[in-house]
Amino acid sequence: MRIVIQRAAGASVTVNGEIKGEIGLGLMVLVGVENGDTVDDAKWLAQKTIALRIFDDENGVMNRSVIDVNGNVLAISQFTLTASTRKGNRPSYIRAAGHELATALYDEYCRLIGGYLGHPVERGVFGAHMMVSLVNDGPVTIVIDSRIRE
């Protein structure tokens, strides 16, 4: 699984003109699931997401997690994170997990994050064409791949 975490002052996702998920301070996370990913990948990424210290403390040092700042999480499924551009300029998505595996792991990731936060994660609509708005605070953007685990 691959995720892109962005520290947000605000973010929302809209489908067919209707807001489906919206947060103020927190994290906007794009979630891509690849063939071969497992529940262990979702667990590892959820723990990493919640513990990531990318919010400023009183001294202006990135030393607080999303939980420490009482932030929220907006998680959006995005199969294009699995893209390979090795062969030319048209991305290949052959590594993207099928619908059944991808939805199960995306749901598990969101469920785990919600458990850590103590309330449900705001979400996009799996498989839908979504319009995403983000005020990236910093900007702070971090890419994490569960297969690399760094």
C-alpha positions in Angstrom: 0.0 0.0 0.0 1.1 3.5 -0.7 -0.2 6.6 1.0 0.4 10.3 0.5 -0.1 12.3 3.7 -0.7 16.0 3.6 -0.9 18.2 6.6 -4.1 20.1 6.1 -5.6 23.4 7.4 -8.7 22.1 5.6 -9.7 19.6 3.0 -12.9 18.2 1.4 -14.0 15.7 -1.2 -17.0 16.2 -3.4 -18.9 13.7 -5.6 -21.5 15.0 -8.1 -21.6 18.4 -6.4 -22.2 16.9 -2.9 -19.6 17.1 -0.2 -18.9 13.6 1.0 -16.1 14.3 3.5 -14.6 17.4 5.0 -12.1 18.3 7.7 -10.5 21.3 9.3 -7.1 20.8 10.9 -5.7 17.3 10.3 -4.4 15.0 7.6 -5.7 14.4 4.1 -4.5 11.0 3.0 -4.5 9.5 -0.4 -4.6 5.7 -0.2 -3.5 3.3 -3.0 -3.7 -0.5 -2.7 -1.5 -2.8 -4.8 -1.8 -6.5 -5.6 -0.3 -8.5 -2.8 -1.0 -6.0 -0.1 -2.4 -7.4 3.2 -4.2 -6.4 6.4 -0.7 -6.1 7.9 0.1 -3.3 5.4 -3.1 -1.4 6.4 -2.3 -1.8 10.1 1.3 -0.7 9.7 0.3 2.4 7.7 -2.5 3.3 10.1 -0.1 3.2 13.0 2.4 5.2 11.1 -0.2 7.8 10.0 -1.5 8.4 13.5 2.0 8.5 15.1 3.6 10.8 12.5 4.8 13.9 14.2 4.2 16.6 11.6 2.3 19.3 13.5 4.0 22.1 15.3 4.4 22.3 19.0 4.5 25.6 21.0 8.1 26.2 19.8 7.2 25.8 16.1 8.9 22.4 15.9 7.1 19.5 14.1 6.7 17.4 17.2 2.9 16.6 17.5 0.8 13.9 15.9 -2.8 14.3 14.5 -4.0 12.9 17.8 -2.0 15.4 19.8 -3.6 18.4 18.0 -7.1 16.9 18.1 -7.1 16.8 14.3 -9.2 14.8 11.8 -8.4 12.6 8.9 -9.9 12.6 5.4 -8.9 9.4 3.5 -9.4 9.1 -0.2 -8.9 6.0 -2.2 -6.6 6.6 -5.2 -5.6 3.7 -7.5 -3.3 6.0 -9.5 -0.8 5.9 -6.7 0.1 2.5 -8.1 1.1 3.9 -11.5 4.2 2.8 -13.3 5.6 5.1 -15.9 8.6 2.8 -16.7 7.4 2.2 -20.3 6.7 5.5 -22.0 4.4 8.3 -21.0 1.1 6.5 -20.5 0.9 5.2 -16.9 0.2 1.6 -16.3 -2.0 0.6 -13.4 -1.4 -3.1 -13.6 -0.2 -3.2 -10.0 -3.4 -1.8 -8.7 -5.4 -4.3 -6.6 -8.8 -5.4 -7.8 -12.0 -4.0 -6.4 -12.5 -6.6 -3.6 -9.0 -6.4 -2.1 -8.7 -2.6 -2.6 -12.0 -1.8 -0.9 -11.3 -4.2 2.0 -7.9 -2.8 2.7 -9.0 0.8 2.3 -11.9 0.1 4.6 -9.6 -1.5 7.2 -7.1 1.4 7.0 -10.0 3.9 7.7 -11.5 1.7 10.4 -8.1 1.5 12.2 -7.5 5.3 11.9 -11.0 5.9 13.3 -10.3 3.6 16.2 -7.2 5.6 17.1 -9.0 8.9 16.7 -12.1 7.8 18.6 -14.4 8.8 15.7 -15.0 7.8 12.1 -12.6 9.0 9.4 -14.0 11.3 6.8 -13.9 9.6 3.4 -14.3 9.9 -0.3 -16.4 7.4 -2.3 -14.4 4.4 -3.5 -14.3 4.2 -7.3 -16.1 7.5 -7.9 -14.9 10.6 -9.8 -14.0 12.9 -6.9 -13.2 16.6 -6.7 -10.7 17.1 -3.9 -9.9 20.4 -2.3 -7.0 20.9 0.1 -5.3 23.7 1.9 -1.9 22.1 2.5 -0.4 23.6 5.6 3.3 24.2 5.3 3.2 22.6 2.7 3.9 19.3 4.4 3.5 16.2 2.1 4.9 12.8 2.9 4.8 9.6 0.9 4.9 6.2 2.7 5.0 2.8 1.1 4.3 -0.2 3.3 6.6 -2.4 1.2 9.6 -0.1 1.9 8.7 0.6 5.6 11.0 3.5 6.1 
